[in-house]
Amino acid sequence: MYKAKVIIKRKKSILDPQGKAAEHGAVLLGFKNIADVRIDKQVEFLVNVNDEETAKKEVSEFCSKLLSNPTMEDFEINLEEIDEV
Amino acid sequence: MYKAKVIIKRKKSILDPQGKAAEHGAVLLGFKNIADVRIDKQVEFLVNVNDEETAKKEVSEFCSKLLSNPTMEDFEINLEEIDEV
């Protein structure tokens, strides 16, 4: 069994309005040293297969078909083998 | 200057409806091995101070005052020293 941790990020060239809002909020609250805020998604899940190749394939398909928007976002996959839970 | 990477997670005991929706979507798309999906936030930003203690204090205040909801969420902070950009 594997534990997958996927980070889904907007491409660098695409504006991140949620990050901009947090940045602006920081200024309003008096945080003067905070800049360049980007807010992305981290998705964690279990993959119930025993072979790494199959797990990678399934996770990458799941990311591109459902979790991310390939036009605007990139994803990074981390897989870690774990014991059955 | 520091680069901060903060993961904001709902507490384990709190339902994650977005994760549940992705899990259900996975079943509908025929992914049979994916379970326990949780979707969290990853926030990245620059902290323009030169001393680690001050950076930590400012980031942790920013997280608890603006980025997270302390009733429902926990956060994890990672700081990495970087050269000026």
Backbone of each chain as nested JSON, in Angstrom:
{
  "chains": [
    {"id": "A", "residues": [
      {"number": 1, "name": "MET", "atoms": {"N": [0.843, -1.196, 0.0], "CA": [0.0, 0.0, 0.0], "C": [0.881, 1.25, 0.0]}},
      {"number": 2, "name": "TYR", "atoms": {"N": [0.444, 2.257, -0.706], "CA": [1.228, 3.481, -0.762], "C": [0.422, 4.665, -0.24]}},
      {"number": 3, "name": "LYS", "atoms": {"N": [1.151, 5.626, 0.327], "CA": [0.526, 6.885, 0.672], "C": [0.996, 7.908, -0.361]}},
      {"number": 4, "name": "ALA", "atoms": {"N": [0.066, 8.546, -1.048], "CA": [0.434, 9.533, -2.058], "C": [0.215, 10.924, -1.503]}},
      {"number": 5, "name": "LYS", "atoms": {"N": [1.166, 11.818, -1.803], "CA": [1.047, 13.222, -1.428], "C": [1.272, 13.998, -2.718]}},
      {"number": 6, "name": "VAL", "atoms": {"N": [0.271, 14.713, -3.162], "CA": [0.368, 15.418, -4.437], "C": [0.229, 16.915, -4.184]}},
      {"number": 7, "name": "ILE", "atoms": {"N": [1.131, 17.708, -4.742], "CA": [0.99, 19.161, -4.658], "C": [0.514, 19.649, -6.016]}},
      {"number": 8, "name": "ILE", "atoms": {"N": [-0.59, 20.374, -6.026], "CA": [-1.122, 20.907, -7.274], "C": [-0.942, 22.415, -7.265]}},
      {"number": 9, "name": "LYS", "atoms": {"N": [-0.12, 22.9, -8.186], "CA": [0.233, 24.323, -8.225], "C": [-0.226, 24.948, -9.514]}},
      {"number": 10, "name": "ARG", "atoms": {"N": [-0.696, 26.192, -9.434], "CA": [-0.923, 26.947, -10.66], "C": [0.407, 27.174, -11.337]}},
      {"number": 11, "name": "LYS", "atoms": {"N": [0.402, 27.188, -12.658], "CA": [1.625, 27.524, -13.367], "C": [2.078, 28.92, -12.963]}},
      {"number": 12, "name": "LYS", "atoms": {"N": [3.388, 29.144, -12.953], "CA": [3.981, 30.411, -12.486], "C": [3.386, 31.631, -13.193]}},
      {"number": 13, "name": "SER", "atoms": {"N": [3.092, 31.464, -14.493], "CA": [2.624, 32.604, -15.281], "C": [1.169, 32.966, -14.989]}},
      {"number": 14, "name": "ILE", "atoms": {"N": [0.484, 32.114, -14.237], "CA": [-0.949, 32.35, -14.0], "C": [-1.162, 33.001, -12.645]}},
      {"number": 15, "name": "LEU", "atoms": {"N": [-1.923, 34.075, -12.633], "CA": [-2.184, 34.828, -11.4], "C": [-2.889, 33.954, -10.368]}},
      {"number": 16, "name": "ASP", "atoms": {"N": [-2.516, 34.113, -9.117], "CA": [-3.164, 33.379, -8.034], "C": [-3.943, 34.369, -7.162]}},
      {"number": 17, "name": "PRO", "atoms": {"N": [-5.234, 34.567, -7.45], "CA": [-6.004, 35.602, -6.751], "C": [-6.121, 35.345, -5.246]}},
      {"number": 18, "name": "GLN", "atoms": {"N": [-6.191, 34.077, -4.854], "CA": [-6.298, 33.751, -3.432], "C": [-5.009, 34.17, -2.695]}},
      {"number": 19, "name": "GLY", "atoms": {"N": [-3.879, 33.914, -3.342], "CA": [-2.597, 34.334, -2.776], "C": [-2.493, 35.848, -2.684]}},
      {"number": 20, "name": "LYS", "atoms": {"N": [-2.948, 36.527, -3.739], "CA": [-2.919, 37.994, -3.743], "C": [-3.77, 38.547, -2.613]}},
      {"number": 21, "name": "ALA", "atoms": {"N": [-4.93, 37.924, -2.389], "CA": [-5.817, 38.376, -1.314], "C": [-5.138, 38.208, 0.051]}},
      {"number": 22, "name": "ALA", "atoms": {"N": [-4.458, 37.082, 0.238], "CA": [-3.764, 36.848, 1.511], "C": [-2.633, 37.858, 1.687]}},
      {"number": 23, "name": "GLU", "atoms": {"N": [-1.959, 38.174, 0.583], "CA": [-0.867, 39.146, 0.618], "C": [-1.393, 40.523, 1.05]}},
      {"number": 24, "name": "HIS", "atoms": {"N": [-2.507, 40.899, 0.455], "CA": [-3.13, 42.166, 0.776], "C": [-3.592, 42.172, 2.239]}},
      {"number": 25, "name": "GLY", "atoms": {"N": [-4.177, 41.059, 2.672], "CA": [-4.597, 40.93, 4.069], "C": [-3.412, 41.09, 5.01]}},
      {"number": 26, "name": "ALA", "atoms": {"N": [-2.271, 40.526, 4.629], "CA": [-1.067, 40.635, 5.454], "C": [-0.686, 42.098, 5.648]}},
      {"number": 27, "name": "VAL", "atoms": {"N": [-0.728, 42.869, 4.558], "CA": [-0.391, 44.282, 4.645], "C": [-1.358, 44.989, 5.601]}},
      {"number": 28, "name": "LEU", "atoms": {"N": [-2.65, 44.715, 5.434], "CA": [-3.658, 45.357, 6.288], "C": [-3.455, 45.022, 7.762]}},
      {"number": 29, "name": "LEU", "atoms": {"N": [-2.984, 43.801, 8.041], "CA": [-2.763, 43.407, 9.437], "C": [-1.417, 43.888, 9.97]}},
      {"number": 30, "name": "GLY", "atoms": {"N": [-0.639, 44.547, 9.126], "CA": [0.633, 45.095, 9.602], "C": [1.843, 44.192, 9.437]}},
      {"number": 31, "name": "PHE", "atoms": {"N": [1.709, 43.092, 8.676], "CA": [2.882, 42.257, 8.389], "C": [3.609, 42.866, 7.205]}},
      {"number": 32, "name": "LYS", "atoms": {"N": [4.759, 43.477, 7.488], "CA": [5.43, 44.23, 6.423], "C": [6.435, 43.409, 5.641]}},
      {"number": 33, "name": "ASN", "atoms": {"N": [6.775, 42.216, 6.145], "CA": [7.871, 41.463, 5.526], "C": [7.412, 40.294, 4.674]}},
      {"number": 34, "name": "ILE", "atoms": {"N": [6.108, 40.184, 4.467], "CA": [5.601, 39.016, 3.748], "C": [5.285, 39.382, 2.297]}},
      {"number": 35, "name": "ALA", "atoms": {"N": [5.796, 38.571, 1.36], "CA": [5.61, 38.887, -0.056], "C": [5.418, 37.61, -0.864]}},
      {"number": 36, "name": "ASP", "atoms": {"N": [4.884, 37.793, -2.053], "CA": [4.816, 36.69, -3.028], "C": [4.054, 35.472, -2.518]}},
      {"number": 37, "name": "VAL", "atoms": {"N": [2.867, 35.685, -2.001], "CA": [2.097, 34.566, -1.443], "C": [1.434, 33.769, -2.576]}},
      {"number": 38, "name": "ARG", "atoms": {"N": [1.6, 32.457, -2.548], "CA": [0.894, 31.578, -3.494], "C": [0.187, 30.511, -2.669]}},
      {"number": 39, "name": "ILE", "atoms": {"N": [-1.075, 30.276, -2.973], "CA": [-1.816, 29.239, -2.248], "C": [-2.123, 28.101, -3.213]}},
      {"number": 40, "name": "ASP", "atoms": {"N": [-1.634, 26.905, -2.867], "CA": [-1.825, 25.741, -3.729], "C": [-2.562, 24.65, -2.963]}},
      {"number": 41, "name": "LYS", "atoms": {"N": [-2.814, 23.536, -3.659], "CA": [-3.512, 22.437, -2.99], "C": [-2.551, 21.302, -2.684]}},
      {"number": 42, "name": "GLN", "atoms": {"N": [-2.729, 20.676, -1.529], "CA": [-2.017, 19.446, -1.247], "C": [-3.057, 18.352, -1.065]}},
      {"number": 43, "name": "VAL", "atoms": {"N": [-2.939, 17.285, -1.859], "CA": [-3.906, 16.198, -1.773], "C": [-3.191, 14.958, -1.246]}},
      {"number": 44, "name": "GLU", "atoms": {"N": [-3.75, 14.345, -0.203], "CA": [-3.167, 13.115, 0.338], "C": [-4.184, 11.994, 0.222]}},
      {"number": 45, "name": "PHE", "atoms": {"N": [-3.719, 10.802, -0.159], "CA": [-4.623, 9.66, -0.187], "C": [-3.857, 8.354, -0.145]}},
      {"number": 46, "name": "LEU", "atoms": {"N": [-4.599, 7.268, 0.065], "CA": [-3.985, 5.946, 0.074], "C": [-4.203, 5.289, -1.279]}},
      {"number": 47, "name": "VAL", "atoms": {"N": [-3.203, 4.538, -1.727], "CA": [-3.331, 3.794, -2.976], "C": [-3.135, 2.325, -2.624]}},
      {"number": 48, "name": "ASN", "atoms": {"N": [-4.184, 1.568, -2.783], "CA": [-4.176, 0.191, -2.323], "C": [-3.638, -0.785, -3.374]}},
      {"number": 49, "name": "VAL", "atoms": {"N": [-2.394, -0.591, -3.804], "CA": [-1.739, -1.556, -4.695], "C": [-0.355, -1.839, -4.115]}},
      {"number": 50, "name": "ASN", "atoms": {"N": [0.219, -2.974, -4.532], "CA": [1.476, -3.366, -3.899], "C": [2.701, -3.14, -4.755]}},
      {"number": 51, "name": "ASP", "atoms": {"N": [2.5, -2.61, -5.951], "CA": [3.682, -2.449, -6.79], "C": [3.805, -0.985, -7.204]}},
      {"number": 52, "name": "GLU", "atoms": {"N": [5.007, -0.457, -7.081], "CA": [5.217, 0.983, -7.209], "C": [4.839, 1.517, -8.586]}},
      {"number": 53, "name": "GLU", "atoms": {"N": [5.179, 0.758, -9.633], "CA": [4.885, 1.2, -10.999], "C": [3.381, 1.438, -11.204]}},
      {"number": 54, "name": "THR", "atoms": {"N": [2.584, 0.438, -10.751], "CA": [1.13, 0.542, -10.894], "C": [0.608, 1.725, -10.083]}},
      {"number": 55, "name": "ALA", "atoms": {"N": [1.14, 1.888, -8.88], "CA": [0.696, 2.997, -8.027], "C": [0.974, 4.326, -8.724]}},
      {"number": 56, "name": "LYS", "atoms": {"N": [2.189, 4.488, -9.244], "CA": [2.561, 5.737, -9.925], "C": [1.625, 6.03, -11.076]}},
      {"number": 57, "name": "LYS", "atoms": {"N": [1.352, 4.979, -11.879], "CA": [0.513, 5.155, -13.048], "C": [-0.892, 5.599, -12.623]}},
      {"number": 58, "name": "GLU", "atoms": {"N": [-1.43, 4.909, -11.621], "CA": [-2.792, 5.221, -11.174], "C": [-2.867, 6.636, -10.591]}},
      {"number": 59, "name": "VAL", "atoms": {"N": [-1.882, 7.02, -9.792], "CA": [-1.889, 8.348, -9.175], "C": [-1.78, 9.426, -10.246]}},
      {"number": 60, "name": "SER", "atoms": {"N": [-0.901, 9.199, -11.211], "CA": [-0.715, 10.245, -12.205], "C": [-1.963, 10.396, -13.084]}},
      {"number": 61, "name": "GLU", "atoms": {"N": [-2.65, 9.283, -13.347], "CA": [-3.899, 9.348, -14.107], "C": [-4.995, 10.061, -13.306]}},
      {"number": 62, "name": "PHE", "atoms": {"N": [-5.068, 9.742, -12.005], "CA": [-6.056, 10.36, -11.114], "C": [-5.831, 11.878, -11.067]}},
      {"number": 63, "name": "CYS", "atoms": {"N": [-4.538, 12.28, -10.994], "CA": [-4.222, 13.711, -10.943], "C": [-4.627, 14.402, -12.222]}},
      {"number": 64, "name": "SER", "atoms": {"N": [-4.284, 13.809, -13.373], "CA": [-4.552, 14.559, -14.587], "C": [-6.015, 14.499, -14.995]}},
      {"number": 65, "name": "LYS", "atoms": {"N": [-6.728, 13.422, -14.603], "CA": [-8.14, 13.342, -14.985], "C": [-9.063, 14.065, -14.021]}},
      {"number": 66, "name": "LEU", "atoms": {"N": [-8.729, 14.077, -12.749], "CA": [-9.697, 14.609, -11.788], "C": [-9.173, 15.741, -10.91]}},
      {"number": 67, "name": "LEU", "atoms": {"N": [-7.955, 15.593, -10.374], "CA": [-7.526, 16.557, -9.357], "C": [-7.058, 17.884, -9.927]}},
      {"number": 68, "name": "SER", "atoms": {"N": [-6.407, 17.855, -11.083], "CA": [-5.833, 19.102, -11.581], "C": [-6.476, 19.525, -12.893]}},
      {"number": 69, "name": "ASN", "atoms": {"N": [-6.252, 20.767, -13.213], "CA": [-6.659, 21.313, -14.491], "C": [-5.366, 21.499, -15.302]}},
      {"number": 70, "name": "PRO", "atoms": {"N": [-5.11, 20.594, -16.236], "CA": [-3.799, 20.581, -16.893], "C": [-3.474, 21.864, -17.67]}},
      {"number": 71, "name": "THR", "atoms": {"N": [-4.476, 22.639, -18.008], "CA": [-4.214, 23.894, -18.713], "C": [-3.545, 24.915, -17.793]}},
      {"number": 72, "name": "MET", "atoms": {"N": [-3.996, 24.929, -16.526], "CA": [-3.529, 25.965, -15.606], "C": [-2.599, 25.46, -14.528]}},
      {"number": 73, "name": "GLU", "atoms": {"N": [-2.599, 24.151, -14.297], "CA": [-1.898, 23.643, -13.113], "C": [-0.88, 22.563, -13.444]}},
      {"number": 74, "name": "ASP", "atoms": {"N": [0.147, 22.473, -12.605], "CA": [1.099, 21.372, -12.674], "C": [0.98, 20.57, -11.386]}},
      {"number": 75, "name": "PHE", "atoms": {"N": [1.373, 19.295, -11.435], "CA": [1.382, 18.558, -10.164], "C": [2.693, 17.819, -9.952]}},
      {"number": 76, "name": "GLU", "atoms": {"N": [2.969, 17.6, -8.662], "CA": [4.176, 16.908, -8.21], "C": [3.722, 15.743, -7.345]}},
      {"number": 77, "name": "ILE", "atoms": {"N": [4.194, 14.539, -7.653], "CA": [3.727, 13.366, -6.904], "C": [4.811, 12.821, -5.986]}},
      {"number": 78, "name": "ASN", "atoms": {"N": [4.464, 12.545, -4.732], "CA": [5.358, 11.825, -3.826], "C": [4.663, 10.572, -3.348]}},
      {"number": 79, "name": "LEU", "atoms": {"N": [5.338, 9.42, -3.502], "CA": [4.747, 8.165, -3.034], "C": [5.608, 7.607, -1.917]}},
      {"number": 80, "name": "GLU", "atoms": {"N": [4.944, 7.085, -0.891], "CA": [5.693, 6.506, 0.221], "C": [5.04, 5.169, 0.542]}},
      {"number": 81, "name": "GLU", "atoms": {"N": [5.868, 4.115, 0.648], "CA": [5.29, 2.806, 0.934], "C": [4.913, 2.736, 2.416]}},
      {"number": 82, "name": "ILE", "atoms": {"N": [3.743, 2.24, 2.721], "CA": [3.355, 2.105, 4.132], "C": [2.787, 0.708, 4.38]}},
      {"number": 83, "name": "ASP", "atoms": {"N": [2.715, 0.311, 5.646], "CA": [2.089, -0.967, 5.981], "C": [0.578, -0.798, 5.872]}},
      {"number": 84, "name": "GLU", "atoms": {"N": [-0.108, -1.91, 5.751], "CA": [-1.577, -1.855, 5.701], "C": [-2.092, -1.144, 6.949]}},
      {"number": 85, "name": "VAL", "atoms": {"N": [-3.181, -0.391, 6.782], "CA": [-3.735, 0.273, 7.975], "C": [-5.048, -0.371, 8.386]}}
    ]},
    {"id": "B", "residues": [
      {"number": 1, "name": "MET", "atoms": {"N": [16.784, 36.468, 4.063], "CA": [15.431, 36.25, 3.551], "C": [15.075, 34.754, 3.649]}},
      {"number": 2, "name": "TYR", "atoms": {"N": [13.838, 34.498, 3.981], "CA": [13.411, 33.11, 4.112], "C": [12.252, 32.803, 3.172]}},
      {"number": 3, "name": "LYS", "atoms": {"N": [12.2, 31.536, 2.754], "CA": [11.044, 31.071, 2.014], "C": [10.227, 30.195, 2.965]}},
      {"number": 4, "name": "ALA", "atoms": {"N": [8.982, 30.552, 3.163], "CA": [8.145, 29.78, 4.075], "C": [7.205, 28.893, 3.268]}},
      {"number": 5, "name": "LYS", "atoms": {"N": [7.034, 27.659, 3.735], "CA": [6.084, 26.735, 3.124], "C": [5.208, 26.247, 4.274]}},
      {"number": 6, "name": "VAL", "atoms": {"N": [3.942, 26.55, 4.209], "CA": [3.045, 26.203, 5.311], "C": [1.976, 25.255, 4.791]}},
      {"number": 7, "name": "ILE", "atoms": {"N": [1.755, 24.152, 5.511], "CA": [0.654, 23.26, 5.141], "C": [-0.459, 23.483, 6.15]}},
      {"number": 8, "name": "ILE", "atoms": {"N": [-1.643, 23.771, 5.655], "CA": [-2.788, 23.983, 6.537], "C": [-3.753, 22.828, 6.351]}},
      {"number": 9, "name": "LYS", "atoms": {"N": [-3.931, 22.052, 7.424], "CA": [-4.754, 20.847, 7.343], "C": [-5.94, 20.952, 8.267]}},
      {"number": 10, "name": "ARG", "atoms": {"N": [-7.079, 20.447, 7.82], "CA": [-8.185, 20.299, 8.763], "C": [-7.793, 19.294, 9.818]}},
      {"number": 11, "name": "LYS", "atoms": {"N": [-8.289, 19.485, 11.028], "CA": [-8.038, 18.492, 12.069], "C": [-8.631, 17.153, 11.638]}},
      {"number": 12, "name": "LYS", "atoms": {"N": [-7.97, 16.058, 12.065], "CA": [-8.369, 14.704, 11.641], "C": [-9.846, 14.428, 11.898]}},
      {"number": 13, "name": "SER", "atoms": {"N": [-10.354, 14.955, 13.008], "CA": [-11.726, 14.635, 13.402], "C": [-12.761, 15.391, 12.567]}},
      {"number": 14, "name": "ILE", "atoms": {"N": [-12.308, 16.341, 11.747], "CA": [-13.248, 17.165, 10.99], "C": [-13.367, 16.669, 9.561]}},
      {"number": 15, "name": "LEU", "atoms": {"N": [-14.602, 16.448, 9.113], "CA": [-14.86, 15.942, 7.767], "C": [-14.296, 16.886, 6.709]}},
      {"number": 16, "name": "ASP", "atoms": {"N": [-13.734, 16.314, 5.655], "CA": [-13.218, 17.112, 4.553], "C": [-14.094, 16.869, 3.315]}},
      {"number": 17, "name": "PRO", "atoms": {"N": [-15.112, 17.697, 3.091], "CA": [-16.079, 17.437, 2.014], "C": [-15.436, 17.458, 0.626]}},
      {"number": 18, "name": "GLN", "atoms": {"N": [-14.415, 18.317, 0.437], "CA": [-13.752, 18.387, -0.858], "C": [-13.02, 17.063, -1.155]}},
      {"number": 19, "name": "GLY", "atoms": {"N": [-12.379, 16.527, -0.121], "CA": [-11.696, 15.234, -0.255], "C": [-12.688, 14.116, -0.547]}},
      {"number": 20, "name": "LYS", "atoms": {"N": [-13.821, 14.151, 0.16], "CA": [-14.865, 13.129, -0.047], "C": [-15.376, 13.186, -1.484]}},
      {"number": 21, "name": "ALA", "atoms": {"N": [-15.545, 14.409, -2.019], "CA": [-16.032, 14.561, -3.391], "C": [-15.021, 13.979, -4.376]}},
      {"number": 22, "name": "ALA", "atoms": {"N": [-13.73, 14.226, -4.136], "CA": [-12.693, 13.691, -5.022], "C": [-12.677, 12.158, -4.946]}},
      {"number": 23, "name": "GLU", "atoms": {"N": [-12.903, 11.634, -3.739], "CA": [-12.92, 10.186, -3.535], "C": [-14.07, 9.557, -4.333]}},
      {"number": 24, "name": "HIS", "atoms": {"N": [-15.218, 10.191, -4.251], "CA": [-16.388, 9.715, -4.972], "C": [-16.155, 9.808, -6.482]}},
      {"number": 25, "name": "GLY", "atoms": {"N": [-15.553, 10.934, -6.908], "CA": [-15.212, 11.094, -8.316], "C": [-14.28, 9.997, -8.799]}},
      {"number": 26, "name": "ALA", "atoms": {"N": [-13.33, 9.619, -7.95], "CA": [-12.39, 8.555, -8.304], "C": [-13.143, 7.252, -8.574]}},
      {"number": 27, "name": "VAL", "atoms": {"N": [-14.108, 6.932, -7.706], "CA": [-14.9, 5.708, -7.897], "C": [-15.652, 5.771, -9.224]}},
      {"number": 28, "name": "LEU", "atoms": {"N": [-16.277, 6.93, -9.493], "CA": [-17.051, 7.07, -10.738], "C": [-16.171, 6.925, -11.973]}},
      {"number": 29, "name": "LEU", "atoms": {"N": [-14.901, 7.36, -11.866], "CA": [-13.996, 7.253, -13.012], "C": [-13.332, 5.874, -13.11]}},
      {"number": 30, "name": "GLY", "atoms": {"N": [-13.656, 4.991, -12.169], "CA": [-13.121, 3.637, -12.234], "C": [-11.8, 3.426, -11.5]}},
      {"number": 31, "name": "PHE", "atoms": {"N": [-11.366, 4.393, -10.675], "CA": [-10.164, 4.159, -9.862], "C": [-10.585, 3.402, -8.615]}},
      {"number": 32, "name": "LYS", "atoms": {"N": [-10.22, 2.107, -8.549], "CA": [-10.744, 1.279, -7.453], "C": [-9.821, 1.262, -6.242]}},
      {"number": 33, "name": "ASN", "atoms": {"N": [-8.585, 1.739, -6.399], "CA": [-7.601, 1.572, -5.319], "C": [-7.332, 2.826, -4.525]}},
      {"number": 34, "name": "ILE", "atoms": {"N": [-8.106, 3.86, -4.776], "CA": [-7.838, 5.138, -4.113], "C": [-8.79, 5.349, -2.949]}},
      {"number": 35, "name": "ALA", "atoms": {"N": [-8.229, 5.671, -1.777], "CA": [-9.075, 5.822, -0.593], "C": [-8.559, 6.947, 0.276]}},
      {"number": 36, "name": "ASP", "atoms": {"N": [-9.427, 7.41, 1.173], "CA": [-9.021, 8.356, 2.221], "C": [-8.427, 9.653, 1.68]}},
      {"number": 37, "name": "VAL", "atoms": {"N": [-9.101, 10.281, 0.733], "CA": [-8.576, 11.508, 0.136], "C": [-8.805, 12.694, 1.072]}},
      {"number": 38, "name": "ARG", "atoms": {"N": [-7.758, 13.471, 1.321], "CA": [-7.884, 14.723, 2.085], "C": [-7.247, 15.82, 1.241]}},
      {"number": 39, "name": "ILE", "atoms": {"N": [-7.943, 16.93, 1.104], "CA": [-7.401, 18.047, 0.338], "C": [-7.099, 19.197, 1.3]}},
      {"number": 40, "name": "ASP", "atoms": {"N": [-5.838, 19.595, 1.344], "CA": [-5.414, 20.654, 2.252], "C": [-4.805, 21.802, 1.462]}},
      {"number": 41, "name": "LYS", "atoms": {"N": [-4.398, 22.869, 2.19], "CA": [-3.789, 24.005, 1.503], "C": [-2.294, 24.035, 1.741]}},
      {"number": 42, "name": "GLN", "atoms": {"N": [-1.543, 24.401, 0.7], "CA": [-0.133, 24.688, 0.882], "C": [0.085, 26.153, 0.533]}},
      {"number": 43, "name": "VAL", "atoms": {"N": [0.632, 26.911, 1.466], "CA": [0.859, 28.329, 1.22], "C": [2.366, 28.571, 1.184]}},
      {"number": 44, "name": "GLU", "atoms": {"N": [2.834, 29.221, 0.133], "CA": [4.255, 29.552, 0.024], "C": [4.414, 31.058, -0.043]}},
      {"number": 45, "name": "PHE", "atoms": {"N": [5.417, 31.598, 0.648], "CA": [5.685, 33.031, 0.527], "C": [7.092, 33.352, 0.978]}},
      {"number": 46, "name": "LEU", "atoms": {"N": [7.5, 34.588, 0.696], "CA": [8.818, 35.042, 1.106], "C": [8.686, 35.857, 2.385]}},
      {"number": 47, "name": "VAL", "atoms": {"N": [9.66, 35.732, 3.267], "CA": [9.685, 36.521, 4.495], "C": [10.985, 37.313, 4.468]}},
      {"number": 48, "name": "ASN", "atoms": {"N": [10.823, 38.601, 4.366], "CA": [11.978, 39.456, 4.166], "C": [12.632, 39.912, 5.481]}},
      {"number": 49, "name": "VAL", "atoms": {"N": [13.086, 38.952, 6.282], "CA": [13.86, 39.283, 7.482], "C": [15.103, 38.396, 7.493]}},
      {"number": 50, "name": "ASN", "atoms": {"N": [16.097, 38.79, 8.27], "CA": [17.358, 38.063, 8.193], "C": [17.644, 37.171, 9.383]}},
      {"number": 51, "name": "ASP", "atoms": {"N": [16.694, 37.153, 10.33], "CA": [16.999, 36.326, 11.501], "C": [15.878, 35.306, 11.675]}},
      {"number": 52, "name": "GLU", "atoms": {"N": [16.276, 34.062, 11.902], "CA": [15.325, 32.954, 11.864], "C": [14.236, 33.075, 12.928]}},
      {"number": 53, "name": "GLU", "atoms": {"N": [14.611, 33.508, 14.124], "CA": [13.629, 33.63, 15.208], "C": [12.489, 34.589, 14.843]}},
      {"number": 54, "name": "THR", "atoms": {"N": [12.881, 35.772, 14.294], "CA": [11.88, 36.768, 13.901], "C": [10.998, 36.216, 12.78]}},
      {"number": 55, "name": "ALA", "atoms": {"N": [11.631, 35.541, 11.827], "CA": [10.876, 34.961, 10.712], "C": [9.84, 33.971, 11.234]}},
      {"number": 56, "name": "LYS", "atoms": {"N": [10.282, 33.07, 12.133], "CA": [9.373, 32.062, 12.691], "C": [8.183, 32.716, 13.385]}},
      {"number": 57, "name": "LYS", "atoms": {"N": [8.474, 33.75, 14.175], "CA": [7.436, 34.416, 14.938], "C": [6.424, 35.058, 13.979]}},
      {"number": 58, "name": "GLU", "atoms": {"N": [6.942, 35.754, 12.974], "CA": [6.066, 36.455, 12.031], "C": [5.208, 35.454, 11.237]}},
      {"number": 59, "name": "VAL", "atoms": {"N": [5.833, 34.362, 10.788], "CA": [5.083, 33.362, 10.008], "C": [3.998, 32.724, 10.865]}},
      {"number": 60, "name": "SER", "atoms": {"N": [4.347, 32.396, 12.099], "CA": [3.362, 31.711, 12.923], "C": [2.195, 32.647, 13.265]}},
      {"number": 61, "name": "GLU", "atoms": {"N": [2.475, 33.938, 13.449], "CA": [1.411, 34.914, 13.694], "C": [0.525, 35.085, 12.452]}},
      {"number": 62, "name": "PHE", "atoms": {"N": [1.18, 35.154, 11.281], "CA": [0.454, 35.293, 10.003], "C": [-0.481, 34.1, 9.798]}},
      {"number": 63, "name": "CYS", "atoms": {"N": [0.033, 32.897, 10.122], "CA": [-0.783, 31.685, 9.962], "C": [-1.975, 31.696, 10.892]}},
      {"number": 64, "name": "SER", "atoms": {"N": [-1.754, 32.037, 12.17], "CA": [-2.883, 31.913, 13.075], "C": [-3.86, 33.067, 12.949]}},
      {"number": 65, "name": "LYS", "atoms": {"N": [-3.379, 34.251, 12.499], "CA": [-4.309, 35.374, 12.365], "C": [-5.047, 35.4, 11.043]}},
      {"number": 66, "name": "LEU", "atoms": {"N": [-4.397, 34.937, 9.962], "CA": [-5.023, 35.125, 8.658], "C": [-5.216, 33.844, 7.858]}},
      {"number": 67, "name": "LEU", "atoms": {"N": [-4.176, 32.992, 7.821], "CA": [-4.251, 31.866, 6.878], "C": [-5.121, 30.714, 7.362]}},
      {"number": 68, "name": "SER", "atoms": {"N": [-5.113, 30.468, 8.667], "CA": [-5.834, 29.275, 9.125], "C": [-6.984, 29.651, 10.05]}},
      {"number": 69, "name": "ASN", "atoms": {"N": [-7.869, 28.709, 10.209], "CA": [-8.951, 28.831, 11.174], "C": [-8.585, 27.91, 12.346]}},
      {"number": 70, "name": "PRO", "atoms": {"N": [-8.114, 28.467, 13.444], "CA": [-7.558, 27.639, 14.518], "C": [-8.555, 26.662, 15.141]}},
      {"number": 71, "name": "THR", "atoms": {"N": [-9.839, 26.916, 14.961], "CA": [-10.832, 25.976, 15.515], "C": [-10.84, 24.663, 14.727]}},
      {"number": 72, "name": "MET", "atoms": {"N": [-10.672, 24.781, 13.405], "CA": [-10.81, 23.595, 12.56], "C": [-9.501, 23.095, 11.971]}},
      {"number": 73, "name": "GLU", "atoms": {"N": [-8.489, 23.947, 11.977], "CA": [-7.287, 23.605, 11.215], "C": [-6.015, 23.656, 12.06]}},
      {"number": 74, "name": "ASP", "atoms": {"N": [-5.042, 22.863, 11.659], "CA": [-3.697, 22.929, 12.225], "C": [-2.748, 23.357, 11.125]}},
      {"number": 75, "name": "PHE", "atoms": {"N": [-1.607, 23.941, 11.496], "CA": [-0.634, 24.233, 10.455], "C": [0.765, 23.764, 10.827]}},
      {"number": 76, "name": "GLU", "atoms": {"N": [1.543, 23.522, 9.79], "CA": [2.931, 23.051, 9.9], "C": [3.789, 24.031, 9.131]}},
      {"number": 77, "name": "ILE", "atoms": {"N": [4.832, 24.564, 9.752], "CA": [5.666, 25.574, 9.098], "C": [7.033, 25.008, 8.716]}},
      {"number": 78, "name": "ASN", "atoms": {"N": [7.467, 25.27, 7.497], "CA": [8.839, 24.98, 7.081], "C": [9.487, 26.255, 6.593]}},
      {"number": 79, "name": "LEU", "atoms": {"N": [10.652, 26.566, 7.161], "CA": [11.369, 27.77, 6.72], "C": [12.681, 27.345, 6.081]}},
      {"number": 80, "name": "GLU", "atoms": {"N": [13.019, 28.019, 4.997], "CA": [14.273, 27.691, 4.319], "C": [14.954, 29.012, 3.994]}},
      {"number": 81, "name": "GLU", "atoms": {"N": [16.231, 29.124, 4.357], "CA": [16.938, 30.377, 4.095], "C": [17.27, 30.445, 2.605]}},
      {"number": 82, "name": "ILE", "atoms": {"N": [17.038, 31.594, 1.995], "CA": [17.402, 31.747, 0.58], "C": [18.145, 33.065, 0.383]}},
      {"number": 83, "name": "ASP", "atoms": {"N": [18.828, 33.171, -0.75], "CA": [19.484, 34.441, -1.09], "C": [18.421, 35.438, -1.531]}},
      {"number": 84, "name": "GLU", "atoms": {"N": [18.749, 36.692, -1.472], "CA": [17.83, 37.738, -1.956], "C": [17.452, 37.436, -3.408]}},
      {"number": 85, "name": "VAL", "atoms": {"N": [16.192, 37.723, -3.759], "CA": [15.789, 37.489, -5.162], "C": [15.601, 38.824, -5.902]}}
    ]}
  ]
}
